[in-house]
C-alpha cells in the first residue's frame, strides 16, 4: 500500500457524528460547482460527483436545492475556495481548505485557532509544497472484481493508487468500497471510466496528500495538535484540514 492508503487510515470520515457539518460542507461545494460549471449535471462532472456524495450522506433534498439556488441568485455572496497555511506546535505543518464568502472573517478565525494552540498562520507557499493535490474517488465494489487487474487498467486513466476498504454506515451496515487516487488533472477521465463501466459512485473530489516524511509525536503532543484540528474543523467555513503528523498507531 502507498502513501495515500496510510493517509486515508488517519482520515476515516466521522460520517455520522458530524452530519450537520458534512451537509454544510457539501452545500458550499455544490454551490461552487454550480457557479463554475452550471446546474446541469450532464455537463458538470464535479456536480455529478457531489450529488452522488450527497445521496450517500443522506443529505436532505431541500438542502441540495438550497445550495443550487444560492449559486443562481445574484444577491447571494460568492463562496471562494481559499487555502490557509501554517504551523501548529511541535513543527507540524497544517494546510487548511476553506470555502468562504468573507475572507476577512475566516482568516481572523483561523489565525486565532493557531494562536490559541501555540501555532502560527503562515504565508502562501510556506506549507503547500509539502502536499500534492490528488483527485480521489470512492465507488462500491462490484462482485467478482479483481483489484490488481482493475488497477492495471486504470493506470492508463491516471489512477496512481487503488485499494479496498470497508465502510460502516450509521445503521452498522458494512459496504466494501474501492478508493482511487490519481493526479489532480486526471479527475475527468477517471470519473468517465467509473461512469461508463457501471461502478456506483459514492464520492469524488480532491485531497491534499503529504509528500514528506510524516512526523511522529508523543501522546501529549498529539492531544494539542488534535485540539487545533478540532477547532479548525468545527469552523463552518473550513472544509478540510491536512497535516504532516504521523497517524496514531491503531
C-alpha positions as CSV (number, residue, x, y, z in Angstrom):
1,X,0.0,0.0,0.0
2,X,1.2,3.5,-0.8
3,X,1.2,6.9,0.9
4,X,-2.5,7.6,0.1
5,X,-3.6,4.4,1.9
6,X,-1.7,5.4,5.1
7,X,-3.1,8.9,4.9
8,X,-6.6,7.6,4.4
9,X,-6.4,5.4,7.5
10,X,-5.9,8.6,9.6
11,X,-8.7,10.4,7.8
12,X,-11.6,7.9,8.1
13,X,-14.6,10.2,7.9
14,X,-16.6,10.5,11.1
15,X,-19.6,10.4,8.7
16,X,-22.5,10.1,11.1
17,X,-21.1,12.0,14.1
18,X,-20.8,15.4,12.3
19,X,-23.8,15.2,9.9
20,X,-24.7,18.9,10.1
21,X,-21.1,19.9,9.4
22,X,-21.0,17.5,6.5
23,X,-24.2,18.9,5.0
24,X,-22.8,22.5,5.3
25,X,-19.5,21.5,3.6
26,X,-21.3,19.7,0.8
27,X,-23.7,22.6,0.3
28,X,-20.9,25.0,-0.2
29,X,-19.1,22.7,-2.6
30,X,-22.3,22.2,-4.6
31,X,-22.8,26.0,-4.8
32,X,-19.2,26.4,-6.1
33,X,-19.6,23.6,-8.6
34,X,-22.8,25.1,-10.0
35,X,-21.2,28.5,-10.3
36,X,-18.2,27.1,-12.1
37,X,-19.9,24.5,-14.3
38,X,-23.6,25.3,-14.3
39,X,-26.6,23.4,-12.8
40,X,-26.9,20.7,-15.5
41,X,-25.3,17.6,-14.1
42,X,-24.9,16.2,-17.6
43,X,-22.2,18.7,-18.4
44,X,-20.8,19.2,-14.9
45,X,-18.9,16.1,-13.7
46,X,-17.9,17.7,-10.4
47,X,-21.5,18.4,-9.6
48,X,-22.5,14.8,-10.6
49,X,-19.9,13.5,-8.1
50,X,-21.1,15.9,-5.4
51,X,-24.7,14.8,-5.9
52,X,-23.7,11.2,-5.6
53,X,-21.9,12.0,-2.3
54,X,-24.9,14.0,-1.1
55,X,-27.1,10.9,-1.7
56,X,-24.6,8.6,0.1
57,X,-24.6,11.0,3.1
58,X,-28.5,11.1,3.0
59,X,-28.4,14.9,2.6
60,X,-32.0,16.2,2.5
61,X,-33.2,17.2,-0.9
62,X,-34.1,20.7,0.3
63,X,-30.5,21.3,1.4
64,X,-29.3,20.3,-2.1
65,X,-31.9,22.6,-3.8
66,X,-31.0,25.5,-1.5
67,X,-27.3,25.1,-2.4
68,X,-28.0,25.1,-6.1
69,X,-30.3,28.1,-5.7
70,X,-27.6,30.1,-3.9
71,X,-25.4,29.7,-7.0
72,X,-28.0,31.3,-9.2
73,X,-29.1,34.2,-7.0
74,X,-27.1,37.3,-7.7
75,X,-27.9,38.7,-4.2
76,X,-26.0,35.8,-2.6
77,X,-22.3,36.3,-1.8
78,X,-19.9,34.2,-3.8
79,X,-18.1,31.4,-1.9
80,X,-14.4,31.4,-2.7
81,X,-12.2,28.4,-2.2
82,X,-9.1,29.5,-0.1
83,X,-6.2,27.7,1.3
84,X,-4.5,28.8,4.5
85,X,-1.1,27.5,5.5
86,X,0.5,27.4,8.9
87,X,2.4,25.5,11.6
88,X,1.0,24.0,14.7
89,X,3.1,23.3,17.8
90,X,6.0,20.8,17.5
91,X,6.8,21.8,13.9
92,X,3.7,20.1,12.4
93,X,2.6,21.7,9.1
94,X,-1.1,22.4,8.5
95,X,-2.9,23.0,5.2
96,X,-6.4,24.3,5.7
97,X,-9.0,24.4,2.9
98,X,-12.0,26.8,3.3
99,X,-15.0,27.9,1.3
100,X,-16.0,31.4,2.4
101,X,-18.0,34.5,1.4
102,X,-16.0,36.6,3.8
103,X,-12.2,36.0,3.8
104,X,-11.6,38.7,6.5
105,X,-13.8,36.8,8.9
106,X,-12.4,33.4,8.1
107,X,-8.7,34.3,8.2
108,X,-9.2,36.0,11.5
109,X,-10.8,32.9,12.9
110,X,-8.2,30.5,11.5
111,X,-5.4,32.7,12.9
112,X,-7.0,32.7,16.3
113,X,-7.1,28.9,16.4
114,X,-3.4,28.7,15.6
115,X,-2.5,31.3,18.2
116,X,-4.6,29.6,20.9
117,X,-2.8,26.3,20.3
118,X,0.7,27.7,20.2
119,X,1.0,27.7,16.4
120,X,1.1,30.4,13.8
121,X,-0.6,31.1,10.5
122,X,2.0,31.3,7.7
123,X,2.2,32.9,4.3
124,X,1.3,31.5,0.9
125,X,3.7,28.8,-0.1
126,X,5.1,28.2,3.4
127,X,3.5,24.8,3.7
128,X,1.8,23.9,0.4
129,X,4.9,22.5,-1.2
130,X,4.8,19.6,1.4
131,X,1.5,18.4,-0.1
132,X,0.3,17.1,-3.5
133,X,-3.2,17.7,-4.6
134,X,-4.8,14.5,-5.8
135,X,-8.2,13.6,-7.1
136,X,-9.9,10.8,-5.2
137,X,-13.0,8.6,-5.9
138,X,-14.9,6.1,-3.8
139,X,-17.0,3.5,-5.6
140,X,-19.0,0.5,-4.4
141,X,-17.0,-2.7,-5.1
142,X,-18.6,-4.8,-7.9
143,X,-18.9,-8.5,-7.2
144,X,-16.0,-10.6,-8.6
145,X,-13.8,-7.6,-9.5
146,X,-10.1,-8.3,-9.5
147,X,-8.4,-5.2,-7.9
148,X,-5.0,-5.9,-9.4
149,X,-6.5,-6.1,-12.9
150,X,-8.6,-3.0,-12.3
151,X,-5.6,-1.0,-11.1
152,X,-3.6,-2.0,-14.2
153,X,-6.4,-0.9,-16.4
154,X,-6.9,2.4,-14.6
155,X,-3.2,3.3,-14.8
156,X,-3.9,4.5,-18.3
157,X,-6.6,6.8,-17.0
158,X,-4.4,8.4,-14.4
159,X,-5.0,6.3,-11.3
160,X,-1.8,6.2,-9.2
161,X,-3.1,4.1,-6.2
162,X,-6.1,1.9,-5.6
163,X,-7.2,0.0,-2.6
164,X,-10.2,-1.6,-0.9
165,X,-11.7,-0.6,2.4
166,X,-14.8,-1.4,4.4
167,X,-17.1,1.4,5.4
168,X,-19.8,1.3,8.0
169,X,-22.9,3.5,7.9
170,X,-25.0,4.9,10.7
171,X,-27.0,1.7,10.9
172,X,-24.0,-0.6,11.2
173,X,-24.1,-1.9,7.6
174,X,-20.7,-2.6,6.1
175,X,-20.0,-1.8,2.4
176,X,-16.9,-2.8,0.5
177,X,-15.6,0.3,-1.2
178,X,-12.8,0.8,-3.7
179,X,-10.8,4.0,-3.2
180,X,-8.9,5.5,-6.1
181,X,-6.2,8.3,-6.1
182,X,-4.8,10.0,-9.2
183,X,-3.2,13.1,-10.4
184,X,-5.3,16.3,-10.0
185,X,-5.6,16.7,-13.8
186,X,-6.9,13.1,-14.2
187,X,-10.2,13.8,-12.4
188,X,-12.4,13.9,-15.6
189,X,-11.1,10.8,-17.3
190,X,-11.2,8.7,-14.1
191,X,-14.8,9.8,-13.4
192,X,-15.7,9.0,-17.1
193,X,-14.3,5.4,-16.7
194,X,-16.2,4.9,-13.5
195,X,-19.5,6.0,-15.0
196,X,-19.0,4.1,-18.3
197,X,-18.1,0.9,-16.6
198,X,-21.1,0.6,-14.3
199,X,-19.5,1.4,-11.0
200,X,-21.7,3.1,-8.4
201,X,-20.0,6.4,-7.5
202,X,-20.1,7.3,-3.8
203,X,-18.0,10.4,-3.9
204,X,-15.4,12.2,-6.0
205,X,-13.2,15.1,-5.0
206,X,-9.8,16.2,-4.1
207,X,-7.4,15.7,-1.2
208,X,-4.0,17.0,-0.2
209,X,-1.5,14.1,0.3
210,X,1.7,14.9,2.2
211,X,4.8,14.3,0.1
212,X,7.2,14.5,3.0
213,X,8.0,12.0,5.8
214,X,5.3,12.4,8.5
215,X,6.5,13.5,11.9
216,X,6.0,11.2,14.9
217,X,4.7,12.9,18.1
218,X,4.1,11.9,21.7
219,X,0.6,11.3,23.0
220,X,0.8,14.6,24.9
221,X,1.8,16.5,21.8
222,X,-0.8,14.7,19.7
223,X,-3.5,15.9,22.1
224,X,-2.6,19.6,21.5
225,X,-2.3,19.0,17.7
226,X,-5.7,17.3,17.7
227,X,-7.2,20.1,19.6
228,X,-6.1,22.5,16.9
229,X,-7.5,20.2,14.2
230,X,-10.8,20.1,16.1
231,X,-11.1,23.8,16.4
232,X,-10.4,24.3,12.7
233,X,-12.8,21.5,11.6
234,X,-15.6,23.0,13.8
235,X,-15.4,26.3,11.9
236,X,-18.3,26.5,9.4
237,X,-16.0,27.9,6.7
238,X,-13.4,25.2,6.9
239,X,-13.9,22.2,4.6
240,X,-10.7,20.2,5.1
241,X,-7.6,20.1,7.4
242,X,-4.4,18.3,6.4
243,X,-1.2,17.9,8.5
244,X,2.2,16.3,8.4
245,X,1.6,14.5,11.7
246,X,2.2,10.8,11.6
247,X,-1.0,8.7,12.1
248,X,-1.5,7.3,15.5
249,X,-0.9,3.6,15.9
250,X,-4.1,1.5,15.8
